[in-house]
Amino acid sequence: MTDLALHGGTPVRGEPWPAWPPPLDDAQRRLLLEVAQSGRWGATQGPHCGRLAERFAALCGTPHAVALGNGTLALFVALKALGVRPGDEVIVPAYTFVACATSVVLAGAVPVVVDVDPSHLHLDPAAVEAAITPRTTALMPVHLAGSPADMTALLRLAHEHGLAVVEDCAQAHGALYDGRSVGGLGDAGTFSFQSSKAMTAGEGGLVVCRDPEVYQRLWSLCNVGRRIGGAWYEHPEVGWNLRLTELQAALLLPWLDRLDTEIDRREAFAARVTALLEEADIGASVVPQPPGTTRDSRHLLMIRFDRPLTTDEAGFVVEAASAEGVPLDNGYPPLGELAAVRKSGARVEPYPHAAEASRQVFWLRQQIMMADPAEAADVVAALSKVLTALRTWPR
Ligand SMILES: *Cc1c(COP(=O)(O)O)cnc(C)c1O
């Protein structure tokens, strides 16, 4: 027996963690009410979706942006606007959310699932290079957990092989690579405002880009094939209504003003967990960032155990940590093992590092990092109890 809360012991923590999303602030409440009362709820009627796009473009240092329904559609339209066609191959990382593959499928192309770097778990440039064929037309680096992918190496490969680069920034609002905002490094950058993200309106998405023609295609794809400045019922291209609503933009616009403060708060908490884990030497450490990270937006804190766990052991860790009052997430299974990805006709390259990560890495979600850094001690105390019990588990 142990002193685990799971076994009837006293939990490390009784207090709840900060809620996600955070409570509405005054600016959100005012703008939401203003939009609701105006009756101009659609993006073709009001200015806020356009303003949100402008502010994101400024944030990312790109001239253009389009707001739309979600992050999956953002990846899809970015691929389409950059000229990815049916039969093309698009390289995606093996440790990421399913949408990275299914957005490629939606564009009629073939996802090529490539392994991640064993240290930081972002797309591995060497594995990317080995997977490039004459049919490869695009790369999709994911800025996983809030830290930017190894963009210098990936952009060099893209340049050498003439590939388009779509940065998936769904987890990295406000992150910086070498002092520059993610999203503005490749040909297009996509964001998500789904409920679990660092800025949310329940759902939502956005694409930023530099090239004016790419922008026109993006805009048209999201606006039923219309042309910017064209006649309302002209529809020169095939496109869909993928627009965000003004009510969602009213939640997101004021959020941009507090994003930096929230990132700083999560950074302080993450730094404390990292230091305490090093000190405690209990067999768990924070996954390091790729080279070039100058600001991690700290969407998730990835914590690596010092050995791979079985499925049963991982289940025990999640249950025991939750009982201690410190919820942990088991993280992604390797992308290439999902039935959806196998059925899609994806090409899956060997993925030993993604497989290892799926058995060895747990996530601490962003709302926990919104707590006072002093409370980081609870995370380490809970991990310490769970890791001690794991040594003799299942006894
Ligand atoms: C959330 C997420 C997406 C998809 O965004 P949705 O808005 O949920 O469609 C894509 N990629 C990554 C890495 C994500 O975390």
The ligand as a Tripos MOL2 file, in Angstrom:
@<TRIPOS>MOLECULE
LIG
   15    15     1     0     0
SMALL
NO_CHARGES

@<TRIPOS>ATOM
      1 C1         -6.3100   22.2120  -32.1020 C.3       1 LIG1
      2 C2         -5.3340   21.8900  -33.1560 C.ar      1 LIG1
      3 C3         -5.7040   21.8810  -34.5180 C.ar      1 LIG1
      4 C4         -7.1280   21.9980  -34.9920 C.3       1 LIG1
      5 O1         -7.8030   23.1180  -34.6100 O.3       1 LIG1
      6 P1         -9.4160   23.0930  -34.5280 P.3       1 LIG1
      7 O2         -9.7590   24.5210  -34.3410 O.co2     1 LIG1
      8 O3         -9.7760   22.2320  -33.3560 O.co2     1 LIG1
      9 O4         -9.9240   22.5360  -35.8140 O.co2     1 LIG1
     10 C5         -4.7240   21.6590  -35.4650 C.ar      1 LIG1
     11 N1         -3.4550   21.4280  -35.1060 N.ar      1 LIG1
     12 C6         -3.0580   21.4000  -33.8240 C.ar      1 LIG1
     13 C7         -1.6150   21.1470  -33.5090 C.3       1 LIG1
     14 C8         -3.9840   21.6140  -32.8010 C.ar      1 LIG1
     15 O5         -3.5810   21.5720  -31.5240 O.3       1 LIG1
@<TRIPOS>BOND
     1     1     2 1
     2     2     3 ar
     3     2    14 ar
     4     3     4 1
     5     3    10 ar
     6     4     5 1
     7     5     6 1
     8     6     7 2
     9     6     8 1
    10     6     9 1
    11    10    11 ar
    12    11    12 ar
    13    12    13 1
    14    12    14 ar
    15    14    15 1
@<TRIPOS>SUBSTRUCTURE
     1 LIG1         1 GROUP 0 **** ****
